[in-house]
Amino acid sequence: MSNKIFEWPKGEELVYVRPPNESYSGKLKPFYDSSAFPELQPLVDNWEGIRDEILEFEAKLGHIKFMNTLSHAEIGGEGMWSLTYLMSFRRKFHKNIDLFPFIWSVIEQIPNCVFAGISILPPKTEIKPHYGDTNGIVRGHLGLVIPAPYPEIAIHVGDEEQGWKEGEILCFTNVIKHWVWNKTDQRRYVLMFDFVPQPLVHRQHEICSRGLGSQSFIYLYKRWAWVQKLPEFTYEPLCRLFSLIWYLYLPVQRRFKFLK
């Protein structure tokens, strides 16, 4: 059941999920009604244009495949999940933005949006259970092409499940363990985005830099065995160091568009 009001729970602290102990035990609800976030209305107003830009791109160049995807989720079934990043914790992927200018023009109307990507789930495919990055954001999915209703295509968050509808936004707490499936014979398209809810918007830059710092650590941890052998007490200082670098970089990144 979706909650129609977003409230930051009393006593809830900001957390950033990373190995070796990936979990979340806070008080946020699994799903929220999109009406709790009126700033998202530009996405609803322009959903057909967003859908059409993606489908027109594919009509000219074929199915969208991986473009700077950073996902760590495991995939099961017959297909490969395609997640094309336009922005991640305010880090911009300029090449992809240039390919989808209309989508980006809509995203820019939402100042507390910190992540945007095109998520395509092929037929007979599931994204296995995983946790998101932080409780400092709410994740939204704008339904673009939804071949079937729940439960054939659905997302399970915590102890609840929901499906998507074209032209509507589904909001959920990404840091709670969740998984997704598409049991149909067609591709499912959603615009995936994260936004910092109003009670935390004054900490948006901190959340983005620490989210990227955590992602940087995860990247090294999962690719270099020697990082996993470091004493666990060193993980937090490493994340803090990476976060500081991102904290300084994000405000000036437009000056360095060659870093695509």
Steps between C-alpha positions, in 0.01 A plus 500: 500500500639842400541769765356836392723711725878485524638562848857453614470255792602620842844366585580396141864565409643525151660171399703389198481132413821326397681168548586295687174545696234620256175557688248761610299491824351848512139619523417623149196351325537279190275705267376859484221650294643730234252769607724553805759648263339774286839604357486186281206627293718598197576131450133409487420793271771394254496123527399439138780722372747314723375165372507612138857630517617159622300303244608729217862454603456122487318517165808669351785326683360178643439396859665712765778307666730580787615864508707572811292268715632462855244260643616224733172308499501139386288402201311175449301353215549537127587867450744769613371805682594822319541808720619812320621772735435868435596605851606324820504694827528818287797364303401561139561256213527756223512261203173340604340835581582615148320195359180570694463881517124503555520264797777711648300820453222349713738371766649847535160628610533296821775663711507227763543222240846346544485189279341422165525199274315304235418154633407226253418153631492232226246215483525214748751685717529579868722730704594305809460634857732789582523819706524857373770749592349718773184595686570862404310464172163376378499305175239559233404300192305670223316232303568533126433162338336249734393188307287348778354588841604364839597227577655410162728804526564623853736623768521355852619742771522382860177307552298675228461474122376731228484516122542794263259697284591700192516873569498453878775523761576227751704619801680270740781488755791369298718424802257226611575160349308469173481300180325524164369261238359500148325174416363620166635462147556876458742764626406722795608866486507741793680825567679443829584797719600585856415817686584637843175545696423846634591425866856425382538736206729730701745206516482418129865571420615293797276209398628508142870519589470227762294284265768529232772440757327180605457392135872563439589277791260228381657514151845432646377247755331282238782516246823495699547210741762687703240760603290224657803395704542843658397530868133589517571811707665653191181486291335805649808727462534386138137585432546838667803573282313412181204706621721805550629471144144485365391782731758726336440372146121516468461880513757554220434201277346712221842652446639156418262364235788308344465263798210310351 
